[in-house]
Amino acid sequence: MTTAVLTVDQVAERLGISRWKVHDLIRSRELASFKIGRCRRISESAMYDYISLQTEQEAA
């Protein structure tokens, strides 16, 4: 299985939120990320994990 690696801007666009909100989620450790050099990246699976967690919390 291949997992795409996304930029902050790509994640923001896919989630329909601002790039600043994505940075807030990363800082609060709600959204896992890593750095390649000076560039922040988020795996597609980390984004889906965040979506799943939010969906489960809303359903509870």
C-alpha positions as a printed Julia matrix, in Angstrom:
60×3 Matrix{Float64}:
   0.0    0.0    0.0
   1.39   3.39  -1.0
   0.68   6.39   1.18
   0.85   9.85  -0.32
   2.71  12.58   1.48
   0.91  15.91   1.53
   1.87  19.51   2.19
   0.1   21.66   4.77
  -1.66  23.52   1.94
  -2.88  20.26   0.37
  -4.28  19.03   3.69
  -5.96  22.39   4.29
  -7.6   22.23   0.87
  -8.78  18.64   1.34
 -10.23  19.36   4.79
 -11.68  22.71   3.77
  -9.86  24.61   6.53
  -7.14  27.25   6.61
  -3.46  26.38   6.57
  -3.2   28.08   9.99
  -5.76  25.65  11.41
  -3.69  22.75  10.04
  -0.65  24.17  11.86
  -2.75  24.43  15.04
  -3.74  20.75  14.69
  -0.09  19.79  14.23
   1.01  21.86  17.26
  -1.68  20.28  19.43
  -0.61  16.82  18.16
  -4.11  16.07  16.86
  -2.64  15.66  13.37
   0.6   13.71  12.99
   3.28  15.21  10.77
   7.0   15.09  10.1
   9.68  17.24   8.55
  11.79  16.65   5.48
  14.5   19.27   5.78
  12.58  22.47   6.54
   9.34  21.26   4.92
   6.42  20.01   7.04
   4.62  16.96   5.59
   1.55  14.97   6.57
   0.9   11.43   5.4
  -2.45  10.81   3.78
  -3.1    8.07   6.34
  -2.5   10.55   9.22
  -5.09  12.86   7.67
  -7.59   9.98   7.38
  -6.86   8.95  11.0
  -7.67  12.51  12.11
 -10.93  12.45  10.12
 -11.89   9.07  11.61
 -11.2   10.24  15.15
 -13.28  13.39  14.67
 -16.13  11.37  13.18
 -16.08   8.91  16.09
 -16.08  11.74  18.64
 -19.05  13.41  16.95
 -20.97  10.13  16.89
 -20.4    9.5   20.6
